Amino acid sequence: MIEINKTEIASRQKKLDDCKVYLKSEFIGIDSIIDDLINYLQIWYLIPEILTRPITINLWGMTGVGKTDLIRKMVKFIDYQDRFSEIELSNIDESNWNKSVSQILQNNEINDEKLAIVLFDEIQRFNTLDQEGKPMPQTKFVDFWELLSDGRLSKKDRYDFDYYLHSFLSKKKDAARRKSKGEEVVDENPFVNAWDAKSLKANLGIDKDIDELTDMTEEQMIELIIQSKKKKKIYEPVNHSKTLIIISGNLDEAFQMANQTSEADVEADIFHAFTKKITFVDIKNALSKKFRPEQVARFGNIHLIYNSLKRSDFEKLITTEVNKIIKARKAEFGIELNISKKINTLIYNNGVFPVQGVRPVFSSIIDILESCLNKFIFTAITTDEKKINIDYNEKAQVIEATIGKQKVTLPYIGRIDKIRQSNEENAVVNISVHECGHAVVYMIVTGMAPLQLKSKIASSYAGGFTFPHQIHETKESIVNKIKIYLAGGIAEEIIFGKPNASIGRSHDREQATVLASDYIRKYGFDDEFHAVYNIDNYPYKLDMNVTDLDIEKMMARLVGETRELLTQNIILLKDISKELAEKGSLEAKEIVDLAKKHKLKIESKEEGYLHIFDYKNKMQE
């Protein structure tokens, strides 16, 4: 019978509850992840005796969302630092001397079947399939899959106990032989040395400290080895059923926006909405592109998926960090700081790259705020002032500090703001008309305002974008999407004349052509062609050339229809273009208000909204 100590369990439950509160105070925007993490490790922490297999918890998310740091802080709070190992497995790194997981755990002294936590970080680097889906040769850490399978690690690298025994007996015989010859025999060190003690402790599973083992004589250790060999347990696999296994990684195959690391202009809430739709199934599919099917199964079914942070999360993070600085300076110098919200806005505008997580924000706080505080605090100390008011003058582009009756200013232009402001004016106007062409047709065919409209972005030249919602693809929606793609270049022709239309349309035309080709060749939406014309496999491959003329005719027809739509709404196109050129950015609500003035009724839908035909009502009809 397993003895259950209810008092001990209650005490440990209190520790877990406190840990949850602590972690939520340390991390922003991941409360649900923390709740799930604590929930899943409860059995391991409270009643590990009932476990027959290790618990495996997977953490997935983009860089900088706090996966590794969360585990480190959790480990520290529950006092498991000495029973924790952090491992990065890789197929590339040849500098690592360790060839097996068992070896690493043994070196960290947690290969002893007791409670432990192991974090396998950046697991995506340990892929067993290449980009073409072909198996990759593996020579290192193959026992990782053994560990995930049933929690048992076989002792492939057994300590050579026989060698130790023979060495001891040989030394003993040699000493006896010398004594029989009348020679003086001095046993300089009859005790076990530290190196042997460490190896024997790991391989025999001895529950004693190294110091205790080095106090044993070699005779005592030999007796211990002989007894262990008789029991044969030393040859059995190490049982890691009481080891909490945590796997962490970045899966670009699931987080498809993860490669947009330099994107500082797309609103954080948009990225958040897209990551919020990533499911357990998406993670499994992404894993199947990196690992073999039987290996994917061994990851188990506990997958915690991090969403990218919302705008409010980043704002809360900035406020928290600024308040920490205020508190620290008060404690260090006795000086009270009053920091304007304009400083927070400056940090957000120049420090938030949504897919990079929190790291760039911390860097920008140092760059924008902490670097100038030194001068302000020095001035306050030398003038015996105890209060500093700090603000940002956007027009003058200076950080201002009021210290008593004195005003100290430091010139400062945000690094990203500087790039945005450097956009050439004529290029911005050109881009504004182009993007508004997309936006006007988008509004007409979907009845919605785009999520975001930009013509000034962090680019060394100039650029912009019209950020759409997710659109369910149908025969009609593909046609509408082609019109939206074509609208940018056509708007330029209408406003500036055909000779002055830019080549910014190239990607749009390419995407429109792909859609038109699929419309005819793949989906059979054209009345003339019903077979699939883009199958590559012989003998099913058909002659695609016969569809080329229809694709061109379709494109020409939609160019005409798109031009007509924009011409009919020319005043709206001009007004919204002027507004965008002036501001550089328009949010959905502003676009709705502008459309309303021109009697175009549209809606503002939230991030993550799926634009789809009302199939349910149609069925009822």
C-alpha positions as CSV (number, residue, x, y, z in Angstrom):
1,M,0.0,0.0,0.0
2,I,1.2,3.5,-0.9
3,E,1.3,5.7,2.2
4,I,-0.4,9.1,1.6
5,N,0.7,11.9,3.8
6,K,-2.2,14.3,3.6
7,T,-0.5,17.0,5.6
8,E,2.5,16.9,3.2
9,I,0.2,17.0,0.2
10,A,-1.7,20.0,1.5
11,S,1.6,21.8,2.1
12,R,2.7,21.0,-1.5
13,Q,-0.6,22.1,-2.9
14,K,-0.2,25.5,-1.1
15,K,3.3,25.7,-2.6
16,L,1.8,25.1,-6.1
17,D,-1.0,27.7,-5.6
18,D,1.6,30.2,-4.5
19,C,3.8,29.4,-7.5
20,K,0.8,30.1,-9.8
21,V,0.3,33.5,-8.2
22,Y,4.0,34.3,-8.4
23,L,4.3,33.3,-12.1
24,K,1.3,35.4,-13.0
25,S,3.0,38.4,-11.4
26,E,6.2,37.8,-13.3
27,F,4.7,37.2,-16.8
28,I,2.1,39.1,-18.8
29,G,-0.4,37.7,-21.2
30,I,0.1,34.0,-20.5
31,D,-2.2,33.4,-17.5
32,S,-4.0,30.5,-19.2
33,I,-0.6,28.8,-20.0
34,I,0.4,29.1,-16.3
35,D,-3.0,27.7,-15.2
36,D,-2.5,24.7,-17.5
37,L,1.1,24.1,-16.6
38,I,0.4,24.0,-12.9
39,N,-2.6,21.8,-13.4
40,Y,-0.7,19.2,-15.5
41,L,2.2,18.9,-13.1
42,Q,0.0,18.5,-10.0
43,I,0.1,14.7,-9.9
44,W,3.9,14.7,-10.4
45,Y,4.4,17.2,-7.6
46,L,1.7,16.0,-5.1
47,I,1.5,12.2,-5.5
48,P,4.5,11.0,-7.7
49,E,4.2,7.5,-6.2
50,I,1.3,6.6,-8.5
51,L,3.1,7.5,-11.7
52,T,4.2,4.6,-13.9
53,R,5.3,6.8,-16.9
54,P,6.7,10.3,-16.9
55,I,4.5,13.3,-17.6
56,T,5.4,15.1,-20.8
57,I,4.3,18.7,-21.2
58,N,5.0,20.5,-24.5
59,L,5.3,24.3,-24.8
60,W,5.0,25.8,-28.3
61,G,5.2,29.5,-29.3
62,M,7.2,32.1,-31.2
63,T,10.5,33.5,-29.8
64,G,10.4,35.8,-26.8
65,V,7.1,34.8,-25.4
66,G,8.6,33.4,-22.2
67,K,8.7,29.6,-22.6
68,T,12.2,28.9,-21.2
69,D,12.0,31.6,-18.5
70,L,8.7,30.4,-17.3
71,I,10.1,26.9,-16.6
72,R,13.2,28.3,-14.9
73,K,11.2,30.5,-12.6
74,M,8.8,27.7,-11.8
75,V,11.7,25.4,-11.0
76,K,13.3,28.0,-8.7
77,F,10.0,28.7,-6.8
78,I,9.4,25.0,-6.0
79,D,13.0,24.6,-5.0
80,Y,14.1,22.1,-7.6
81,Q,17.2,23.8,-8.9
82,D,19.4,20.8,-7.9
83,R,17.0,18.3,-9.6
84,F,16.7,20.3,-12.9
85,S,18.5,19.8,-16.2
86,E,18.2,22.0,-19.2
87,I,19.1,20.2,-22.5
88,E,19.3,21.4,-26.1
89,L,19.3,18.5,-28.6
90,S,20.6,19.2,-32.0
91,N,21.6,17.4,-35.2
92,I,24.1,20.0,-36.1
93,D,26.2,20.7,-33.1
94,E,29.2,18.4,-33.2
95,S,31.1,20.1,-30.4
96,N,28.9,18.5,-27.7
97,W,30.8,15.7,-26.0
98,N,27.7,14.0,-24.8
99,K,26.2,11.5,-27.2
100,S,23.1,10.4,-25.2
101,V,20.4,11.8,-22.9
102,S,21.3,9.2,-20.3
103,Q,24.8,10.5,-20.2
104,I,23.7,14.1,-19.7
105,L,21.3,13.1,-16.9
106,Q,24.0,11.1,-15.3
107,N,26.4,14.0,-15.4
108,N,23.7,16.2,-13.7
109,E,23.1,13.4,-11.1
110,I,19.4,13.0,-11.9
111,N,19.6,9.5,-13.5
112,D,18.6,8.0,-10.1
113,E,14.9,7.3,-10.4
114,K,13.9,10.2,-8.1
115,L,11.8,13.3,-8.7
116,A,13.4,15.5,-11.3
117,I,12.6,18.0,-14.0
118,V,14.2,17.9,-17.5
119,L,13.6,20.7,-20.1
120,F,14.4,19.8,-23.7
121,D,14.6,23.3,-25.2
122,E,14.6,24.4,-28.9
123,I,13.4,20.9,-29.9
124,Q,12.8,21.9,-33.5
125,R,16.6,21.7,-34.1
126,F,16.5,18.0,-33.4
127,N,14.4,17.2,-36.5
128,T,14.6,13.7,-37.9
129,L,13.2,14.6,-41.3
130,D,14.7,17.1,-43.8
131,Q,12.9,19.8,-45.7
132,E,11.8,17.2,-48.3
133,G,10.4,14.9,-45.7
134,K,13.3,12.3,-46.0
135,P,14.7,10.7,-42.9
136,M,18.0,12.2,-41.6
137,P,20.8,10.0,-40.2
138,Q,21.0,10.2,-36.4
139,T,23.9,9.1,-34.2
140,K,23.4,11.2,-31.1
141,F,20.7,11.4,-28.4
142,V,18.7,8.5,-30.0
143,D,17.7,7.5,-26.4
144,F,15.5,10.6,-26.3
145,W,12.8,8.7,-28.0
146,E,13.3,5.8,-25.6
147,L,12.7,8.2,-22.7
148,L,9.5,9.6,-24.3
149,S,8.2,6.1,-25.0
150,D,8.0,4.6,-21.5
151,G,10.3,6.7,-19.4
152,R,13.1,4.0,-19.2
153,L,16.6,4.6,-20.3
154,S,18.7,1.5,-20.9
155,K,22.3,1.5,-19.7
156,K,24.1,1.2,-23.0
157,D,27.3,2.7,-21.5
158,R,27.7,0.5,-18.5
159,Y,30.4,1.2,-16.0
160,D,33.0,-1.5,-16.1
161,F,32.6,-3.0,-12.6
162,D,34.6,-6.1,-13.5
163,Y,37.6,-3.9,-14.4
164,Y,37.3,-2.1,-11.1
165,L,37.2,-5.5,-9.2
166,H,40.1,-6.9,-11.2
167,S,42.1,-3.8,-10.7
168,F,41.5,-3.9,-6.9
169,L,42.3,-7.7,-6.7
170,S,45.4,-7.3,-8.8
171,K,46.6,-4.5,-6.5
172,K,45.9,-6.7,-3.5
173,K,47.8,-9.7,-4.9
174,D,50.7,-7.5,-5.8
175,A,50.9,-6.2,-2.3
176,A,50.7,-9.7,-0.9
177,R,53.5,-10.8,-3.2
178,R,55.8,-8.0,-2.1
179,K,55.1,-8.7,1.5
180,S,56.1,-12.3,1.0
181,K,59.4,-11.1,-0.3
182,G,59.9,-9.0,2.7
183,E,59.4,-5.7,0.9
184,E,57.7,-2.8,2.7
185,V,54.2,-2.2,1.4
186,V,52.6,1.2,2.1
187,D,49.0,1.7,1.1
188,E,49.0,5.4,0.4
189,N,45.3,5.7,-0.1
190,P,43.1,2.8,1.1
191,F,39.9,4.9,0.4
192,V,37.8,5.3,-2.7
193,N,38.9,8.3,-4.8
194,A,36.4,11.0,-5.7
195,W,36.3,10.1,-9.4
196,D,35.5,6.4,-8.7
197,A,33.0,7.5,-6.0
198,K,31.1,9.6,-8.5
199,S,30.9,6.9,-11.2
200,L,29.9,4.2,-8.7
201,K,27.3,6.4,-7.1
202,A,25.6,7.0,-10.5
203,N,25.9,3.4,-11.7
204,L,25.0,1.6,-8.5
205,G,22.2,4.1,-7.6
206,I,23.7,4.7,-4.2
207,D,21.8,7.1,-2.1
208,K,24.8,8.8,-0.4
209,D,26.8,11.9,-1.0
210,I,30.2,11.8,-2.7
211,D,31.8,12.8,0.6
212,E,30.4,9.8,2.4
213,L,31.5,7.4,-0.4
214,T,35.1,8.7,-0.3
215,D,35.2,7.8,3.4
216,M,34.6,4.1,2.4
217,T,37.6,1.8,2.0
218,E,38.1,0.0,-1.2
219,E,37.2,-3.2,0.5
220,Q,33.9,-1.8,1.6
221,M,33.2,-0.6,-2.0
222,I,34.1,-3.9,-3.5
223,E,31.6,-5.6,-1.2
224,L,29.0,-3.1,-2.3
225,I,29.7,-3.8,-6.0
226,I,29.5,-7.6,-5.5
227,Q,26.1,-7.3,-3.7
228,S,24.8,-5.0,-6.4
229,K,25.9,-7.4,-9.1
230,K,24.1,-10.3,-7.4
231,K,20.8,-8.3,-7.3
232,K,21.3,-7.4,-11.0
233,K,19.3,-4.2,-10.7
234,I,22.4,-2.3,-11.8
235,Y,21.8,-3.8,-15.3
236,E,18.2,-2.8,-15.6
237,P,17.0,0.4,-17.4
238,V,16.8,3.6,-15.3
239,N,13.1,4.3,-14.5
240,H,12.3,7.9,-15.1
241,S,8.6,7.6,-14.3
242,K,9.0,10.3,-11.7
243,T,10.8,12.7,-14.1
244,L,8.8,15.7,-15.3
245,I,9.6,16.1,-19.0
246,I,9.1,19.5,-20.5
247,I,9.6,20.0,-24.3
248,S,9.8,23.5,-25.7
249,G,10.2,24.8,-29.2
250,N,9.4,27.2,-32.0
251,L,7.4,25.6,-34.9
252,D,7.4,28.0,-37.9
253,E,5.2,25.4,-39.7
254,A,2.4,26.2,-37.2
255,F,3.2,29.8,-36.5
256,Q,3.5,30.9,-40.1
257,M,3.8,34.6,-39.2
258,A,7.0,33.8,-37.2
259,N,9.3,34.7,-40.1
260,Q,8.0,38.3,-40.1
261,T,10.6,39.3,-37.4
262,S,11.2,42.8,-38.8
263,E,7.5,43.7,-38.9
264,A,7.0,46.6,-36.6
265,D,3.9,48.1,-38.3
266,V,1.3,45.4,-38.3
267,E,-0.8,45.8,-35.1
268,A,0.0,43.3,-32.4
269,D,-3.7,42.4,-32.0
270,I,-3.8,41.1,-35.6
271,F,-0.9,38.7,-35.0
272,H,-2.5,37.7,-31.7
273,A,-5.8,36.8,-33.4
274,F,-4.0,34.6,-35.9
275,T,-1.9,32.7,-33.3
276,K,-5.1,32.3,-31.2
277,K,-6.5,30.1,-34.0
278,I,-3.6,27.7,-33.9
279,T,-4.8,24.4,-32.5
280,F,-3.5,21.1,-31.1
281,V,-4.0,19.6,-34.6
282,D,-1.9,22.3,-36.3
283,I,0.9,21.5,-33.8
284,K,0.7,17.8,-34.7
285,N,0.7,18.6,-38.4
286,A,3.8,20.9,-37.9
287,L,5.6,18.2,-35.9
288,S,4.9,15.6,-38.7
289,K,7.0,17.8,-41.1
290,K,10.0,17.5,-38.7
291,F,9.6,14.1,-37.1
292,R,8.6,10.6,-38.1
293,P,5.0,9.5,-37.3
294,E,6.0,7.2,-34.4
295,Q,8.1,10.0,-32.9
296,V,5.3,12.6,-33.2
297,A,3.1,10.1,-31.2
298,R,5.7,10.1,-28.4
299,F,5.3,13.8,-27.8
300,G,2.0,12.9,-26.2
301,N,-1.2,15.0,-26.1
302,I,-0.3,17.8,-23.6
303,H,0.4,20.8,-25.9
304,L,0.4,24.3,-24.4
305,I,0.2,26.9,-27.2
306,Y,1.4,30.4,-26.6
307,N,-0.4,33.2,-28.4
308,S,1.6,36.2,-29.5
309,L,1.0,39.1,-27.1
310,K,-1.8,41.6,-27.6
311,R,-1.3,45.4,-27.7
312,S,-2.7,45.7,-24.2
313,D,-0.2,43.0,-23.0
314,F,2.8,45.0,-24.4
315,E,1.4,48.2,-22.9
316,K,1.0,46.5,-19.5
317,L,4.6,45.2,-19.8
318,I,6.0,48.6,-20.6
319,T,4.0,50.2,-17.7
320,T,5.3,47.4,-15.3
321,E,8.9,47.9,-16.3
322,V,8.7,51.7,-16.1
323,N,7.2,51.4,-12.6
324,K,10.1,49.1,-11.6
325,I,12.5,51.8,-12.7
326,I,10.6,54.5,-10.7
327,K,10.6,52.3,-7.6
328,A,14.3,51.4,-8.0
329,R,15.5,55.0,-8.4
330,K,13.4,56.1,-5.4
331,A,15.1,53.4,-3.3
332,E,18.6,54.1,-4.7
333,F,18.6,57.9,-4.7
334,G,15.5,59.0,-2.9
335,I,14.3,60.8,-6.1
336,E,10.7,60.6,-7.2
337,L,10.2,60.1,-10.9
338,N,7.0,61.2,-12.7
339,I,7.1,59.7,-16.2
340,S,4.6,60.8,-18.8
341,K,2.5,58.3,-20.8
342,K,4.1,59.8,-23.9
343,I,7.3,58.0,-23.0
344,N,5.4,54.7,-22.8
345,T,3.9,55.4,-26.3
346,L,7.4,56.2,-27.6
347,I,8.7,52.9,-26.2
348,Y,5.8,51.0,-27.8
349,N,6.1,52.6,-31.2
350,N,9.8,51.8,-31.4
351,G,10.2,48.7,-29.3
352,V,7.3,46.4,-30.3
353,F,8.0,43.8,-33.0
354,P,5.0,41.5,-32.3
355,V,6.5,38.2,-33.5
356,Q,9.8,38.8,-31.5
357,G,8.0,38.9,-28.1
358,V,9.3,40.9,-25.2
359,R,13.0,41.1,-25.8
360,P,13.0,44.2,-28.1
361,V,10.8,46.0,-25.6
362,F,13.3,45.6,-22.8
363,S,16.1,46.8,-25.1
364,S,14.0,49.9,-26.1
365,I,13.3,50.7,-22.4
366,I,17.1,50.9,-21.8
367,D,17.7,52.9,-25.0
368,I,14.8,55.4,-24.6
369,L,14.4,55.8,-20.8
370,E,17.3,54.4,-18.7
371,S,20.0,56.0,-20.9
372,C,18.7,59.5,-20.3
373,L,17.9,59.0,-16.6
374,N,21.5,59.1,-15.7
375,K,21.9,62.7,-16.8
376,F,18.5,63.8,-15.2
377,I,19.3,62.1,-11.9
378,F,22.8,63.6,-11.8
379,T,21.3,67.1,-12.3
380,A,18.8,66.4,-9.5
381,I,21.5,65.3,-7.1
382,T,23.8,68.3,-7.8
383,T,20.8,70.7,-7.4
384,D,19.4,68.9,-4.4
385,E,16.1,68.2,-6.0
386,K,13.9,65.2,-5.1
387,K,11.5,65.1,-8.0
388,I,11.8,64.8,-11.7
389,N,9.0,65.1,-14.3
390,I,9.8,63.4,-17.6
391,D,7.9,64.0,-20.8
392,Y,8.4,63.6,-24.6
393,N,7.9,66.5,-27.0
394,E,7.0,64.8,-30.2
395,K,7.0,67.9,-32.3
396,A,10.4,69.1,-31.1
397,Q,11.6,65.4,-30.8
398,V,13.2,65.8,-27.4
399,I,12.9,64.1,-24.1
400,E,12.2,66.8,-21.5
401,A,12.9,66.7,-17.8
402,T,11.6,69.3,-15.3
403,I,13.9,69.3,-12.3
404,G,12.8,72.0,-9.8
405,K,12.8,75.2,-11.8
406,Q,15.3,73.8,-14.4
407,K,14.3,72.1,-17.7
408,V,16.8,69.7,-19.2
409,T,16.2,68.4,-22.7
410,L,17.8,65.5,-24.7
411,P,17.2,65.2,-28.4
412,Y,15.6,61.9,-29.2
413,I,14.0,60.4,-32.3
414,G,12.8,56.8,-32.0
415,R,14.9,54.4,-34.1
416,I,11.8,53.1,-35.9
417,D,10.1,56.5,-36.0
418,K,13.2,57.9,-37.7
419,I,12.9,55.3,-40.5
420,R,9.2,56.0,-40.9
421,Q,9.8,59.7,-41.1
422,S,12.5,59.3,-43.7
423,N,10.0,57.9,-46.2
424,E,10.1,60.1,-49.3
425,E,6.9,62.3,-49.6
426,N,6.1,61.6,-53.2
427,A,6.5,57.8,-52.6
428,V,4.2,58.0,-49.6
429,V,1.5,59.7,-51.8
430,N,1.9,57.1,-54.5
431,I,1.7,54.2,-52.0
432,S,-1.3,55.9,-50.3
433,V,-3.3,55.9,-53.5
434,H,-2.2,52.3,-54.3
435,E,-3.2,51.0,-50.9
436,C,-6.5,52.9,-50.9
437,G,-7.3,51.3,-54.2
438,H,-7.1,48.0,-52.5
439,A,-9.1,49.2,-49.5
440,V,-12.0,50.8,-51.5
441,V,-12.6,47.6,-53.5
442,Y,-12.2,45.5,-50.3
443,M,-14.9,47.6,-48.7
444,I,-17.2,47.3,-51.6
445,V,-17.0,43.5,-52.2
446,T,-16.8,42.4,-48.5
447,G,-18.8,45.1,-46.7
448,M,-15.9,45.4,-44.2
449,A,-13.1,47.9,-43.4
450,P,-9.7,46.3,-43.6
451,L,-8.0,45.7,-40.3
452,Q,-5.2,48.2,-41.0
453,L,-4.2,50.6,-43.7
454,K,-0.6,51.8,-43.9
455,S,1.5,54.0,-46.2
456,K,4.4,54.9,-43.9
457,I,6.3,51.9,-42.5
458,A,9.7,51.1,-41.1
459,S,11.4,50.7,-44.4
460,S,14.5,52.4,-45.9
461,Y,12.6,53.3,-49.0
462,A,8.8,53.4,-48.6
463,G,6.0,50.8,-48.4
464,G,2.6,50.1,-47.2
465,F,-0.1,47.4,-46.8
466,T,-3.8,46.8,-46.5
467,F,-4.3,44.1,-43.9
468,P,-7.4,41.9,-44.7
469,H,-9.5,39.5,-42.6
470,Q,-9.5,35.8,-43.3
471,I,-11.8,35.1,-46.3
472,H,-13.4,31.7,-46.9
473,E,-12.6,30.8,-50.5
474,T,-15.5,30.3,-52.9
475,K,-16.1,30.9,-56.6
476,E,-17.3,34.4,-55.7
477,S,-14.7,35.2,-53.1
478,I,-11.8,34.2,-55.5
479,V,-13.2,36.7,-58.1
480,N,-13.4,39.4,-55.4
481,K,-9.9,38.7,-54.2
482,I,-8.6,39.1,-57.7
483,K,-10.3,42.5,-58.0
484,I,-8.8,43.6,-54.6
485,Y,-5.3,42.6,-55.9
486,L,-5.8,44.5,-59.2
487,A,-7.2,47.6,-57.5
488,G,-3.9,49.0,-56.3
489,G,-2.3,49.5,-59.7
490,I,-5.6,50.5,-61.4
491,A,-6.1,53.2,-58.7
492,E,-2.7,54.6,-59.6
493,E,-3.6,54.8,-63.3
494,I,-6.9,56.6,-62.5
495,I,-5.3,59.2,-60.2
496,F,-1.9,59.7,-61.7
497,G,-2.4,58.5,-65.3
498,K,-1.2,55.3,-66.9
499,P,2.4,56.6,-67.7
500,N,3.0,57.3,-64.0
501,A,1.6,54.1,-62.5
502,S,4.4,52.4,-60.5
503,I,5.7,48.8,-60.6
504,G,4.4,48.3,-57.1
505,R,1.7,46.2,-58.7
506,S,4.0,43.3,-59.6
507,H,3.3,41.1,-56.6
508,D,-0.5,41.9,-56.7
509,R,-0.7,40.9,-60.4
510,E,1.2,37.7,-59.6
511,Q,-1.2,36.7,-56.9
512,A,-4.2,37.6,-59.1
513,T,-2.8,35.4,-61.9
514,V,-2.3,32.5,-59.4
515,L,-6.0,32.8,-58.3
516,A,-7.3,33.1,-61.8
517,S,-5.3,30.0,-62.9
518,D,-6.5,28.0,-59.9
519,Y,-10.1,29.2,-60.6
520,I,-10.0,27.6,-64.1
521,R,-7.3,24.9,-63.9
522,K,-7.8,23.6,-60.3
523,Y,-11.3,24.3,-59.1
524,G,-13.3,23.9,-62.3
525,F,-15.3,27.2,-61.8
526,D,-15.0,28.1,-65.5
527,D,-17.8,26.8,-67.7
528,E,-15.4,25.7,-70.5
529,F,-13.0,23.6,-68.4
530,H,-14.1,21.0,-65.8
531,A,-11.0,18.7,-65.6
532,V,-8.1,19.6,-63.4
533,Y,-5.3,21.0,-65.5
534,N,-2.5,21.4,-63.0
535,I,-1.8,17.8,-62.1
536,D,1.9,17.1,-62.6
537,N,1.8,13.3,-62.3
538,Y,2.0,11.3,-65.5
539,P,-0.2,9.9,-67.0
540,Y,-2.8,12.3,-65.5
541,K,-1.1,15.5,-66.7
542,L,-3.2,17.6,-69.2
543,D,-2.1,20.3,-71.5
544,M,-2.4,23.5,-69.5
545,N,-1.8,25.7,-72.6
546,V,-5.4,25.2,-73.7
547,T,-6.5,27.2,-70.6
548,D,-4.1,30.2,-71.1
549,L,-6.5,32.1,-73.3
550,D,-9.4,31.8,-70.8
551,I,-7.2,33.0,-67.9
552,E,-6.1,36.0,-69.9
553,K,-9.8,36.8,-70.8
554,M,-10.8,36.5,-67.2
555,M,-8.0,38.8,-66.0
556,A,-8.9,41.4,-68.7
557,R,-12.6,41.2,-67.8
558,L,-11.9,41.7,-64.0
559,V,-9.5,44.6,-64.8
560,G,-12.4,46.4,-66.5
561,E,-14.9,45.6,-63.7
562,T,-12.4,46.8,-61.0
563,R,-11.7,50.0,-62.9
564,E,-15.5,50.6,-63.1
565,L,-15.8,50.1,-59.3
566,L,-13.1,52.6,-58.5
567,T,-14.4,55.1,-61.1
568,Q,-17.8,55.0,-59.5
569,N,-16.2,55.6,-56.1
570,I,-13.6,58.1,-57.2
571,I,-14.4,60.7,-54.6
572,L,-14.1,58.2,-51.8
573,L,-10.8,57.0,-53.3
574,K,-9.4,60.5,-53.4
575,D,-10.5,61.5,-49.9
576,I,-9.2,58.3,-48.2
577,S,-6.0,58.6,-50.1
578,K,-5.4,62.1,-48.9
579,E,-6.1,61.1,-45.3
580,L,-3.8,58.2,-45.5
581,A,-1.0,60.2,-47.1
582,E,-1.2,62.7,-44.3
583,K,-1.4,60.3,-41.4
584,G,0.5,57.3,-42.8
585,S,-1.9,54.9,-41.0
586,L,-5.6,54.4,-40.7
587,E,-7.4,52.1,-38.3
588,A,-10.6,50.2,-39.1
589,K,-12.9,52.7,-37.2
590,E,-11.4,55.7,-39.1
591,I,-12.0,53.9,-42.4
592,V,-15.7,53.1,-41.4
593,D,-16.2,56.8,-40.6
594,L,-14.7,58.0,-43.9
595,A,-16.9,55.5,-45.9
596,K,-20.0,56.6,-44.0
597,K,-19.4,60.2,-45.2
598,H,-19.7,58.8,-48.8
599,K,-22.8,56.8,-48.0
600,L,-20.9,53.5,-48.1
601,K,-22.1,51.4,-45.2
602,I,-19.4,49.0,-44.0
603,E,-18.6,47.2,-40.7
604,S,-15.6,47.0,-38.6
605,K,-14.9,43.3,-37.7
606,E,-12.5,42.1,-35.1
607,E,-9.1,40.5,-35.7
608,G,-9.5,36.8,-36.4
609,Y,-13.0,37.2,-38.0
610,L,-13.7,34.8,-40.8
611,H,-15.6,36.3,-43.7
612,I,-17.8,33.4,-44.9
613,F,-21.1,33.0,-46.7
614,D,-24.2,32.3,-44.4
615,Y,-24.5,28.6,-45.4
616,K,-26.8,27.9,-42.3
617,N,-29.5,30.3,-43.3
618,K,-29.3,29.3,-46.9
619,M,-29.9,25.7,-45.9
620,Q,-32.9,26.7,-43.8
621,E,-34.4,28.6,-46.7
